[in-house]
Amino acid sequence: MQTIMKWINEKLAPPLYKVTSSRGISSIMSGFQKYMPVLLVGAVFQILDNVLPYISSSLSGVFTIPTNLTFGFFAIMLTYTIAHSLAQQLQINPITSGLFAISVFLVLQRPTFSEEGNFVLNLNRFGAQGIFVAIVAALITTEVLGLFEKKKWILRSEGLPDFVRDWFAPLIPGFIIVMAAWFVAYQLNFDLQASLATVIAPLLNTSDTFLGFMVTALVMNVLFLVGINPAVTFGLFFPLWFAAIGENAALYAQGMQPVHINMLHTFAAFIVLGGTGATFTLNLLMLGSKSKTMKALGRTTLVPSIMNINEPLIFGLPIAFNPMLGIPFFINGALINPILVYLAMMTTNLVNKPINPALIPWIPSVIQGFILTQDFKAIVLILVEYVINIVVWYPFFKAHEKRMLDKEKAEA
Amino acid sequence: MNILLVCAGGISTSFFVQNIRQEYERQKIEGIVMAKSITEVPEIIDRIDIIFIAPQAIFFKEKVEKFCSQRSIPCHVIDSATYGQMNGKKIIELAKESLEKGG
């Protein structure tokens, strides 16, 4: 155990943090976060669009347009927010970078113009399917602008007011980058989105297999158990997860079965019940504990647990570096919940797969599960998980409680 | 006294921040208490007197220390027990102690 911990601390964690805190990955992460307010509004419209037809069939499709123009415009907005975040890190003008990135994104998506002057571009190129083009456009554009600024390959306008400088400084790199995008997209006839899709699609399909799903759950739990918050890797995986939920949402809107399950949304609502390791039911057990320490801690950590945040519990009880509680943490979080969810959503199709893009890990699981799938059976699934989780926790909880009681007696 | 708590996402520490703020009111201490993710540290560090790092974010210690040493701001990792109990009083004591020692 000691050797493993040492290896993780010295060999695994530093490079992992280096990659995830690199400016590219961290600006993808922060770009997603900046887009979240619009995403949530889109999610509300999507729920209305799906629920209202049950009330009256005349309300069918009423909110399709606002849904499409918020969540459906995912990629183009993300282009702006990612470029904005990266520019902040490079300390260049974030708005200029964001605007150039939008131009580059649009050019790379190869719209056509009809004779009547209509701008023709399939909606899916603006949305979740265009995420990867958005990332490429945002990162390359901003890096080029940053490079020119750093090397001072910019038009000088000394003695002129600052705002004039801001206008002319990006003239050369801005021209080059839009020109290059145009050349690639229209002269070389290169379709970036289609090319990237040939790489992404197999990735998504593999991650949706039983093995792929279990490995994801395993990695998340192991990272957490050794003290690395999986959140640090989210920048790497956000694009894949949102591509998956985007495809599910689009399929559902067309009346077809969603296909993807392996995404943060699923984990947040159905697996991380109370936090990684499914500690919500453990927290409930603590409330009734005979140990004063555990009972008091259980009260302090209850509200965070309801909101699926268990770091206080992990370090307070503690579960971290405590093999006895690590075992049920692992059985529940990495085995039981993922298996149940896979059986319910993938194998038997009993519960609808996630279709709503809202990523809201910090609201109670049952509410999250319902919003995500818009299926009441999702709530039943979570309740079943709770029951099994509490049974698994119980003997280990009792053993830990005994140890704590002995300690309390010795101290008294 | 302006305290910043840092964790990976700034989420779990935000509960702790609420406890510290309550303690601030009780003790009538002036200042801001914030929870932020590691990436946001450079944006706000100039308004901060002392930084505490959550135990799960210990890997970021070096990075935070780099920012801190440039501005001679003290920075400490919160011990697991204090963090688990979200003991706001303890953090305030630690902060006062550390700042007095430095000043």
Interface residues (C-beta under 8 A of the other chain):
Chain A: A13 P14 Y17 S21 S26 M29 S30 G227 I228 N229 A231 V232 A296 L297 T300 T301 V303 P304 I309 N310 E311 P312 L313 I314 F315 G316 L317 P318 A320 W362
Chain B: C7 A8 G9 I11 S12 F15 F16 I38 T39 A54 P55 Q56 A57 I58 F59 F60 K63 S80 A81 Y83 G84 Q85 M86
